[in-house]
């Protein structure tokens, strides 16, 4: 496994929550421990959960697609909107116990 270091700026035009419940804030940004420095103290690094950013992007795209569908007179059904915005449907909870992730 290797580390990827990205130096950049993310600017959003909508709200983006990246606060983890047990993360330590550094100037309002969540951090996590990653390794130990020469003095035996934990090294801290910024933490941006992939699921949070992925969800934000999914909702932005689906919202755009939903607006386009309404403009064409074909609005999303409630199950389709729920499934695409949330990333799962009402049956997903029932299926969770039936999925063998090791087999997949």
Secondary structure, DSSP 8 states (H G I E B T S, - for coil): ------------SS------TT-EEETTEEEEEEEE-TTS-EEEEE---HHHHHHHHHHHHHHHHHHHHHHTT----HHHHHHHHHS--TTHHHHGGG--TTT-
